[in-house]
């Protein structure tokens, strides 16, 4: 049995699709889980409840933690450390391996100019400090020999999803309404984005590769990151829309948050957009011989899938 804690989100769904290559026993856990594959087992649970976590984990060989909490610092601070400790404790008690799907917030400031698995923790945001703490909980238990785990990190992501992605919110959705796209701070600097199907497939592969454990892995991401302007141009070309855009300076970001929920607490994260942001996945590519989806193809597939779902 392989279990996804926090199923149903952008990554949880892609992971569930990918896991059928490795197992026919997939358990999906969330408050209101829905099947991705016909053979999935659904396990409704409140993952903030310790007993629910232990029940959800029991009988599993591998646990994938892909929970996405509401994007509020106060909620992250109150819930994430407790939830992570419950998951670690459950994995230790039930002898499960853990794969933690993580972001890159623990690397801040100029550290984002080139991010590898060896990049030191240097958070410059409250959310980054919380994520660094979560990683440290996992790494400490691995170092003590109590836990077998993987930390799988993703850059900002995009794909056939309608939420949880700055690119989809500010570029795709605006173009769909024949509005100018928005970008943050500086559209002339490079910014890596991880394609969600790549992230799901790679996370499943890592979880089912015994010698990948007790390591940090950057998930496959195009090694030629585009500028914001270039990303916008790709979407415009695929959608037959204008590539015109407006850069939102810092003072405008809070105002944008009134209309786009995911942007409400984004001001502290703007260091990711005012300079080059390069996510290096060469370790994964060299180990597995797998190349990430090129940006042009990823955008084409994203637009095609979202158009299909909307019937347009």
Number of C-alpha atoms within 10 A of each C-alpha: 15 25 29 26 26 24 30 24 16 23 27 26 22 22 27 25 17 21 22 15 12 13 11 15 14 24 23 28 28 20 14 14 19 17 16 19 15 7 12 18 19 18 21 15 20 16 22 15 12 17 13 16 22 19 13 25 26 17 14 19 15 22 26 25 21 21 22 19 12 11 16 13 16 11 11 19 15 11 14 19 17 16 19 20 15 20 25 25 18 21 25 16 14 16 18 23 23 25 25 24 22 24 18 22 25 25 25 21 17 15 21 23 17 13 20 20 18 8 12 12 19 17 19 18 20 17 21 22 18 20 24 19 17 20 18 13 15 24 20 12 16 17 11 8 10 16 23 23 26 25 26 22 24 25 25 22 22 23 25 21 18 14 15 18 18 18 23 21 21 21 24 26 15 15 24 15 10 11 17 20 25 24 21 21 22 19 23 15 17 22 25 23 25 26 27 27 24 22 28 22 20 24 29 22 18 20 24 17 9 11 9 17 20 20 14 21 25 27 30 29 30 22 18 14 22 22 18 24 20 18 21 27 18 19 24 20 14 15 18 11 18 16 20 14 20 13 16 17 14 15 10 13 21 17 13 17 15 11 10 14 15 18 19 16 15 16 16 13 18 17 19 22 19 19 19 22 26 24 29 23 23 21 16 20 16 10 9 12 9 13 16 20 18 15 22 14 11 22 25 16 15 23 20 15 15 16 14 10 10 7 7 7
